[in-house]
């Protein structure tokens, strides 16, 4: 399978995860607060799942949010700072395609590598396949550096 098809397959796979772009079943919004507001509140409180969901909803312009890749990247990074593999893979996709950021294959590889480290077994294969297909666009030195960065990566320091 060619790289773009594989990457799009993972992106589609990530996009159909439960809670991805819509209110999860069994999570009714209170009459006082719509789901979007509850999601934002949970994300601001540091809930990595909510941060990832908010990032996906900003990326796609769903649940009444504007399509805003900058906000998507911000929320993905917040979730990635907590080791969320889907946020890490989503950052890899943004860098791989230059979606809202400058295209950077080494950064994409690093985020895919991080995602592969944290992903559940059932999702790891797709992430590894995307990472490995991207390797064809990198030198061995760039791959070694991306792997080193993935191993040594530390979450951004919290803002005071």
Secondary structure, DSSP 8 states (H G I E B T S, - for coil): --HHHHHHHHHHHHHTSTTSSS--TT----SSS-HHHHHHHHHHTT-HHHHHHHHHHHHHT-TT----HHHHHHHHHHHHTTT-HHHHHHHHHHHHHTSSS---HHHHHHHHHHHHHHS-HHHHHHHHHHHHHHGGGS-HHHHHHHHHHHHH--------
